[in-house]
Amino acid sequence: MNKQLLKKFFRNQCNSEELEQVYDWFKTKEGAEYLEMKLEQDMHHYAEEENLLLFPDVPTDRMLQNIRKKRSKSINKQDDFKWIIRAAVVLLFFTILGGSYLILQHSNPVSEQTAKQVYKTISTQEDQHRLMTLSDGTQIRLNSNSSIVLPEVFSDNVREVRLKGEAWFQVAEDSSKPFIIQADKAQVRVLGTEFNVKVDTLARNVQVAVTEGKVSLNNVNRSENRAILTKDTFALYNLQNDEILIEQAPVINYLSWINGRLTFYNDPLWQVNRFLERKYNVRIRYDQQHIGKLALSLDVAAKDLESILDIIANTLNLQFSYNPDRNDVLWTKPNNPINS
């Protein structure tokens, strides 16, 4: 089955012919197994990771209870496909309701009216995420203490939003209508891809991590100085001098605020430190340069900085001192005194 067609199905974008093609595939053993796996993943996502908090006013608790009751009942073979179609409807309901309901009901709208368009501001508070699906099928997940300004209806030639804070984007493909994110002085331009954008006001930079596809990054007023970013590329745009730093490496950890995990595989400590500096807004040093070359393999829950430092120290047999007032961390070997 075509991956793009499945994406369109779960975004409720299929025409009648495409719907028939997808439903025919669901009747096959492969399609049935895929759909059941998809439902189990989504139920686990919403029920066990407390992601229902994304939809505070949607009766998702009752919905999940009903799903569990129906799923727990034994189903005979002739009812298998009926259950599969019901599962597809449930998944579509989560997708559509999870996005459009937030836009219409939970946007905390701050209307900014122009001659042609009406804009809304969708914002989040501390420890709150927002998941939304836009009219074009683009999915956005907004991190805590963030906001995004977007039009109620996109114009005919461009899809443009303004971001403060951090958000993950899965942009629906439309070659005739590019998707543009204004992030302070930086501008991210895409046609269809998946990536994360963070506007760090303390460090005065904009961070872009691309997980799929291709995006461009440039100053909003100087498009000629443009950086092209592809899969597994990280870029840091310095808002003070307009310089762009580009790194080619796995970017999964920049999504740790979504998946709750930090994963390193044989990564040198200096590279791990650089990521932690950006994530936690700290400065990390070591008293001996060779410490930075130590290789780290780790898969842990994304916690507070000190918890992560403790785990790394135990893994690599290191010690550290952390001064939260100066946002400063120093790595040392156990036989060396730790400076404060």
Summary of the structure (lengths in Angstrom):
residues: 340
radius of gyration: 22.6
end to end distance: 58.8
largest distance: 71.5
contacts: 995
relative contact order: 0.06
helix: 36%
strand: 33%
